[in-house]
Amino acid sequence: MIDTGIEPSYRTTWGQCYEGDSLELLRQIPSNSVSLVLTSPPFALRRRKAYGNVEASEYVEWFWPFAVEIHRVLTDEGSFVFELGGAWNRGSGTRSLYQYELILRLCKMFHLAQEFYWYNPSKMPTPAEWVTIRRTRVKDAVTPLWWLSKSDTPNADNRRVLRPYSRSMRRLLRDGYQTAKRPSQHDIGPHFRRDNGGAIPPNILQVPNTRSSDEYFRRCRAAGLPIHPARFPAPVPEFFVRFLTEPGDLVVDPFAGSNTTGQVAEQLERHWLSIEINAEYVAGSQLRFGDSLMAA
């Protein structure tokens, strides 16, 4: 486990969570020690949220010091995955380019390994002015997840995230097929019949986010603590932790919120370190871990 020289708010079997400024705490993590930084930083939204967010015009400069530290702490095979949704320009039905400006600058230091898209079919129809009132736009239902790597050969293995084969693929594996050239001119040879244990997933993660009650909700309510309004559903960080790390690796979330990333890493036996500036969110996140908590 990493020794930052600072006492964490709580520890578990596999990890530790800190309350404080993530930039200051990132600077305490040794260089080349982290396999994966996985996080959802505050978006540049038009409306202020309780967890804090930055104006689009200021976002790139605000985020850059964090990026420098994240690059430093990653191993040479390490990855940086972050969710960063788009924003609408104030008073207009047009989109801000802030996230693309940030990616272009980050790629002066990182490699863009691949972009992913979290499709949430249950998203609300926003922005309401343009979607439900003027009816000149459709609702946003996809949030980009950017996978950056420190080198062009990051630790990644899609065999760790295979999906069950479809019924038609199982039938094909059972009954076989005639080798031929498809209309697209792709050759379908006999190797296509090999059972590889599952289907390689696409870069679209379809994960509804409709939960209005779970163990985290119930425990926060019982303790009189606020529920974080922008929580990762567990399947999102689980995909990347499986895909980009191995048991015993270290996963860091510098904008932990309700610490879903830490909980997933704990379950998958990865070491983890999470940082959150809001004391009440830290207290609520602790309730996720139950018997895994270690005595102070």
Kinemage of the C-alpha trace (Angstrom):
@kinemage 1
@onewidth
@group {chain A} dominant
@subgroup {mainchain}
@vectorlist {calphas} color= white
{ca met a 1} P 0.000 0.000 0.000
{ca ile a 2} L 1.174 3.531 -0.801
{ca asp a 3} L 2.419 5.592 2.137
{ca thr a 4} L 1.495 9.218 1.469
{ca gly a 5} L 2.636 10.409 4.877
{ca ile a 6} L -0.935 11.615 5.522
{ca glu a 7} L -3.511 9.794 7.623
{ca pro a 8} L -6.460 8.575 5.507
{ca ser a 9} L -10.061 9.114 6.557
{ca tyr a 10} L -10.530 5.347 6.457
{ca arg a 11} L -8.764 2.181 5.379
{ca thr a 12} L -9.996 -1.157 4.116
{ca thr a 13} L -8.383 -4.489 3.334
{ca trp a 14} L -7.256 -3.200 -0.069
{ca gly a 15} L -7.427 0.580 0.014
{ca gln a 16} L -7.547 3.958 1.663
{ca cys a 17} L -9.680 7.062 1.204
{ca tyr a 18} L -8.503 10.609 1.882
{ca glu a 19} L -10.465 13.776 2.513
{ca gly a 20} L -8.699 16.753 1.011
{ca asp a 21} L -7.445 18.559 -2.052
{ca ser a 22} L -6.672 15.943 -4.691
{ca leu a 23} L -3.873 17.957 -6.289
{ca glu a 24} L -2.018 18.182 -2.972
{ca leu a 25} L -2.544 14.496 -2.260
{ca leu a 26} L -1.559 13.365 -5.757
{ca arg a 27} L 1.780 15.070 -5.142
{ca gln a 28} L 2.372 12.697 -2.203
{ca ile a 29} L 2.055 9.565 -4.368
{ca pro a 30} L 5.392 8.168 -5.590
{ca ser a 31} L 6.195 8.392 -9.300
{ca asn a 32} L 5.576 5.333 -11.507
{ca ser a 33} L 3.486 3.552 -8.862
{ca val a 34} L -0.104 3.598 -10.199
{ca ser a 35} L -1.529 1.195 -12.787
{ca leu a 36} L -4.786 3.019 -13.420
{ca val a 37} L -6.210 6.448 -12.646
{ca leu a 38} L -9.965 6.165 -13.126
{ca thr a 39} L -12.196 9.096 -12.304
{ca ser a 40} L -15.076 11.400 -13.135
{ca pro a 41} L -13.953 14.996 -12.533
{ca pro a 42} L -16.490 17.809 -12.239
{ca phe a 43} L -17.912 18.682 -15.668
{ca ala a 44} L -18.024 22.214 -17.087
{ca leu a 45} L -21.807 22.475 -16.703
{ca arg a 46} L -23.929 25.577 -17.211
{ca arg a 47} L -25.502 25.162 -13.787
{ca arg a 48} L -23.527 24.927 -10.580
{ca lys a 49} L -23.734 21.572 -8.808
{ca ala a 50} L -23.319 20.827 -5.119
{ca tyr a 51} L -20.069 18.936 -5.776
{ca gly a 52} L -18.533 21.921 -7.606
{ca asn a 53} L -17.749 22.503 -11.260
{ca val a 54} L -15.666 24.835 -13.395
{ca glu a 55} L -16.637 27.130 -16.278
{ca ala a 56} L -15.863 25.721 -19.718
{ca ser a 57} L -13.618 28.676 -20.567
{ca glu a 58} L -11.451 27.909 -17.512
{ca tyr a 59} L -11.522 24.136 -17.637
{ca val a 60} L -8.350 23.255 -19.549
{ca glu a 61} L -6.118 25.441 -17.386
{ca trp a 62} L -7.844 24.223 -14.206
{ca phe a 63} L -7.362 20.562 -15.122
{ca trp a 64} L -3.800 20.743 -16.430
{ca pro a 65} L -1.963 20.551 -13.031
{ca phe a 66} L -3.941 17.390 -12.205
{ca ala a 67} L -2.943 15.875 -15.553
{ca val a 68} L 0.742 16.546 -14.894
{ca glu a 69} L 0.584 14.717 -11.563
{ca ile a 70} L -1.460 11.841 -13.006
{ca his a 71} L 1.128 11.345 -15.751
{ca arg a 72} L 3.925 11.346 -13.158
{ca val a 73} L 2.355 8.733 -10.863
{ca leu a 74} L 1.430 6.275 -13.641
{ca thr a 75} L 3.663 3.344 -14.460
{ca asp a 76} L 4.971 3.165 -18.025
{ca glu a 77} L 2.186 0.658 -18.819
{ca gly a 78} L -0.407 2.618 -16.851
{ca ser a 79} L -3.650 4.170 -18.076
{ca phe a 80} L -5.726 7.229 -17.311
{ca val a 81} L -9.479 6.849 -17.900
{ca phe a 82} L -11.859 9.673 -17.170
{ca glu a 83} L -15.483 10.456 -17.835
{ca leu a 84} L -15.998 13.929 -19.250
{ca gly a 85} L -19.345 14.876 -20.688
{ca gly a 86} L -20.040 17.728 -23.043
{ca ala a 87} L -21.578 21.083 -22.202
{ca trp a 88} L -23.967 23.447 -23.929
{ca asn a 89} L -23.003 27.054 -24.529
{ca arg a 90} L -24.920 29.408 -22.283
{ca gly a 91} L -28.069 30.806 -23.915
{ca ser a 92} L -27.525 28.756 -27.061
{ca gly a 93} L -28.408 25.375 -28.487
{ca thr a 94} L -24.791 24.814 -29.508
{ca arg a 95} L -22.095 22.737 -27.906
{ca ser a 96} L -18.944 23.789 -26.098
{ca leu a 97} L -15.658 22.435 -27.426
{ca tyr a 98} L -13.949 22.429 -24.029
{ca gln a 99} L -13.603 18.648 -23.756
{ca tyr a 100} L -11.929 18.414 -27.188
{ca glu a 101} L -9.622 21.307 -26.325
{ca leu a 102} L -8.640 19.402 -23.183
{ca ile a 103} L -8.043 16.123 -25.045
{ca leu a 104} L -5.857 17.831 -27.649
{ca arg a 105} L -3.712 19.352 -24.932
{ca leu a 106} L -3.552 16.124 -22.909
{ca cys a 107} L -2.333 14.275 -25.992
{ca lys a 108} L 0.805 16.384 -25.988
{ca met a 109} L 1.713 14.315 -22.921
{ca phe a 110} L -0.411 11.130 -23.148
{ca his a 111} L -1.368 8.777 -25.960
{ca leu a 112} L -5.051 8.541 -26.879
{ca ala a 113} L -5.528 4.779 -26.630
{ca gln a 114} L -9.258 4.711 -27.385
{ca glu a 115} L -12.445 6.611 -26.683
{ca phe a 116} L -15.444 4.888 -25.096
{ca tyr a 117} L -19.072 5.947 -24.825
{ca trp a 118} L -21.298 5.271 -21.842
{ca tyr a 119} L -24.820 4.980 -23.211
{ca asn a 120} L -27.385 5.626 -20.489
{ca pro a 121} L -30.858 5.018 -22.010
{ca ser a 122} L -32.525 6.455 -18.917
{ca lys a 123} L -30.963 9.926 -19.148
{ca met a 124} L -33.316 12.872 -18.717
{ca pro a 125} L -34.236 14.934 -21.817
{ca thr a 126} L -31.870 17.847 -21.303
{ca pro a 127} L -31.205 20.661 -22.022
{ca ala a 128} L -34.933 21.228 -21.525
{ca glu a 129} L -34.989 24.584 -23.365
{ca trp a 130} L -33.900 22.964 -26.622
{ca val a 131} L -35.164 19.394 -26.209
{ca thr a 132} L -38.601 19.626 -24.573
{ca ile a 133} L -39.626 23.269 -25.147
{ca arg a 134} L -38.282 24.366 -28.521
{ca arg a 135} L -37.901 20.738 -29.675
{ca thr a 136} L -34.909 21.591 -31.869
{ca arg a 137} L -32.461 19.109 -30.317
{ca val a 138} L -32.583 15.508 -29.116
{ca lys a 139} L -31.551 14.451 -25.620
{ca asp a 140} L -27.986 13.610 -24.732
{ca ala a 141} L -27.752 9.925 -23.884
{ca val a 142} L -24.016 9.264 -24.294
{ca thr a 143} L -21.101 10.384 -22.138
{ca pro a 144} L -17.538 10.000 -23.479
{ca leu a 145} L -14.964 8.109 -21.445
{ca trp a 146} L -11.452 8.896 -22.594
{ca trp a 147} L -8.740 6.239 -22.286
{ca leu a 148} L -5.275 7.784 -22.311
{ca ser a 149} L -2.038 5.876 -21.795
{ca lys a 150} L 1.458 6.866 -20.749
{ca ser a 151} L 3.015 4.766 -23.525
{ca asp a 152} L 1.692 3.251 -26.741
{ca thr a 153} L 1.767 -0.223 -25.138
{ca pro a 154} L -0.420 0.021 -22.005
{ca asn a 155} L -1.338 -3.018 -19.944
{ca ala a 156} L -4.684 -4.055 -21.450
{ca asp a 157} L -6.304 -7.397 -22.250
{ca asn a 158} L -9.814 -7.639 -23.701
{ca arg a 159} L -9.991 -11.301 -22.652
{ca arg a 160} L -10.637 -9.984 -19.134
{ca val a 161} L -13.891 -8.316 -20.273
{ca leu a 162} L -15.348 -10.830 -22.734
{ca arg a 163} L -19.133 -10.967 -22.978
{ca pro a 164} L -21.266 -14.103 -23.333
{ca tyr a 165} L -21.735 -15.148 -26.953
{ca ser a 166} L -25.067 -14.365 -28.587
{ca arg a 167} L -27.459 -17.187 -29.370
{ca ser a 168} L -26.620 -16.995 -33.071
{ca met a 169} L -22.880 -17.140 -32.361
{ca arg a 170} L -23.332 -20.164 -30.121
{ca arg a 171} L -25.280 -21.836 -32.919
{ca leu a 172} L -22.526 -20.974 -35.402
{ca leu a 173} L -19.876 -22.450 -33.112
{ca arg a 174} L -21.966 -25.595 -32.771
{ca asp a 175} L -23.055 -26.100 -36.377
{ca gly a 176} L -20.302 -24.404 -38.364
{ca tyr a 177} L -20.670 -22.393 -41.599
{ca gln a 178} L -19.403 -22.215 -45.130
{ca thr a 179} L -16.274 -20.096 -45.497
{ca ala a 180} L -16.905 -17.252 -47.947
{ca lys a 181} L -16.289 -13.608 -48.730
{ca arg a 182} L -18.882 -11.237 -47.311
{ca pro a 183} L -20.423 -8.408 -49.377
{ca ser a 184} L -18.058 -6.053 -47.522
{ca gln a 185} L -15.148 -8.027 -49.108
{ca his a 186} L -14.051 -9.402 -45.721
{ca asp a 187} L -12.940 -13.030 -45.817
{ca ile a 188} L -14.637 -15.247 -43.235
{ca gly a 189} L -12.240 -18.128 -42.785
{ca pro a 190} L -12.297 -21.232 -40.591
{ca his a 191} L -10.534 -19.434 -37.713
{ca phe a 192} L -13.770 -17.501 -37.134
{ca arg a 193} L -15.320 -20.655 -35.694
{ca arg a 194} L -12.844 -20.844 -32.818
{ca asp a 195} L -14.451 -20.585 -29.373
{ca asn a 196} L -12.490 -17.843 -27.573
{ca gly a 197} L -14.598 -17.979 -24.442
{ca gly a 198} L -16.788 -14.996 -25.263
{ca ala a 199} L -17.359 -12.003 -27.507
{ca ile a 200} L -15.027 -9.007 -27.585
{ca pro a 201} L -17.037 -6.034 -26.295
{ca pro a 202} L -17.508 -2.821 -28.282
{ca asn a 203} L -16.423 0.609 -27.066
{ca ile a 204} L -20.031 1.433 -26.160
{ca leu a 205} L -20.979 0.577 -22.575
{ca gln a 206} L -24.741 0.394 -22.184
{ca val a 207} L -25.342 0.911 -18.468
{ca pro a 208} L -28.646 2.361 -17.206
{ca asn a 209} L -28.343 4.644 -14.191
{ca thr a 210} L -31.836 4.513 -12.740
{ca arg a 211} L -31.233 3.305 -9.199
{ca ser a 212} L -33.160 5.283 -6.614
{ca ser a 213} L -32.257 2.979 -3.732
{ca asp a 214} L -29.421 0.611 -2.909
{ca glu a 215} L -27.311 -0.186 0.138
{ca tyr a 216} L -25.335 3.063 -0.231
{ca phe a 217} L -28.591 5.083 -0.394
{ca arg a 218} L -30.099 3.345 2.607
{ca arg a 219} L -27.002 3.699 4.774
{ca cys a 220} L -26.557 7.391 3.916
{ca arg a 221} L -30.190 8.127 4.716
{ca ala a 222} L -29.974 6.255 8.017
{ca ala a 223} L -26.839 8.241 8.925
{ca gly a 224} L -28.330 11.579 7.832
{ca leu a 225} L -25.647 12.049 5.169
{ca pro a 226} L -26.166 13.518 1.675
{ca ile a 227} L -26.203 11.145 -1.292
{ca his a 228} L -23.728 12.138 -3.970
{ca pro a 229} L -25.740 13.329 -7.005
{ca ala a 230} L -23.331 12.064 -9.704
{ca arg a 231} L -22.406 8.481 -8.879
{ca phe a 232} L -20.694 5.992 -11.172
{ca pro a 233} L -22.871 2.883 -11.622
{ca ala a 234} L -20.539 0.031 -10.677
{ca pro a 235} L -20.416 -1.671 -14.133
{ca val a 236} L -18.628 1.372 -15.612
{ca pro a 237} L -15.505 1.365 -13.387
{ca glu a 238} L -15.645 -2.446 -13.188
{ca phe a 239} L -15.132 -2.719 -16.957
{ca phe a 240} L -11.976 -0.587 -16.917
{ca val a 241} L -10.530 -2.073 -13.726
{ca arg a 242} L -10.832 -5.551 -15.248
{ca phe a 243} L -9.629 -4.477 -18.695
{ca leu a 244} L -6.616 -2.392 -17.672
{ca thr a 245} L -5.334 -3.878 -14.402
{ca glu a 246} L -4.492 -7.166 -12.741
{ca pro a 247} L -5.060 -8.297 -9.131
{ca gly a 248} L -2.712 -6.460 -6.792
{ca asp a 249} L -2.337 -3.392 -9.038
{ca leu a 250} L -3.037 0.097 -7.679
{ca val a 251} L -6.072 2.098 -8.857
{ca val a 252} L -6.435 5.795 -7.965
{ca asp a 253} L -9.536 8.008 -8.136
{ca pro a 254} L -8.687 11.680 -7.412
{ca phe a 255} L -12.346 12.855 -7.628
{ca ala a 256} L -13.891 9.965 -5.747
{ca gly a 257} L -17.367 11.297 -4.898
{ca ser a 258} L -19.190 8.324 -3.394
{ca asn a 259} L -16.143 6.101 -4.108
{ca thr a 260} L -17.707 3.526 -6.408
{ca thr a 261} L -14.248 3.080 -7.971
{ca gly a 262} L -12.758 2.117 -4.618
{ca gln a 263} L -15.584 -0.290 -3.887
{ca val a 264} L -15.159 -2.020 -7.263
{ca ala a 265} L -11.371 -2.220 -6.831
{ca glu a 266} L -11.872 -3.718 -3.362
{ca gln a 267} L -14.159 -6.434 -4.736
{ca leu a 268} L -11.696 -7.219 -7.548
{ca glu a 269} L -8.687 -7.341 -5.172
{ca arg a 270} L -6.882 -4.319 -6.530
{ca his a 271} L -5.223 -1.866 -4.188
{ca trp a 272} L -6.932 1.506 -4.364
{ca leu a 273} L -6.509 5.085 -3.214
{ca ser a 274} L -9.375 7.575 -3.411
{ca ile a 275} L -9.488 11.323 -2.743
{ca glu a 276} L -12.569 13.459 -2.132
{ca ile a 277} L -12.665 17.067 -0.913
{ca asn a 278} L -16.190 16.993 0.585
{ca ala a 279} L -16.161 15.578 4.130
{ca glu a 280} L -19.806 14.459 4.029
{ca tyr a 281} L -19.291 12.550 0.778
{ca val a 282} L -16.243 10.857 2.334
{ca ala a 283} L -18.311 9.853 5.364
{ca gly a 284} L -21.042 8.469 3.112
{ca ser a 285} L -18.583 6.568 0.942
{ca gln a 286} L -17.200 4.809 4.010
{ca leu a 287} L -20.596 3.157 4.447
{ca arg a 288} L -19.996 1.175 1.254
{ca phe a 289} L -17.354 -1.046 2.834
{ca gly a 290} L -18.884 -2.664 5.918
{ca asp a 291} L -16.710 -5.497 7.215
{ca ser a 292} L -13.822 -4.505 4.935
{ca leu a 293} L -13.110 -1.426 7.080
{ca met a 294} L -10.014 -1.558 9.244
{ca ala a 295} L -9.853 -0.117 12.727
{ca ala a 296} L -8.360 3.366 13.001
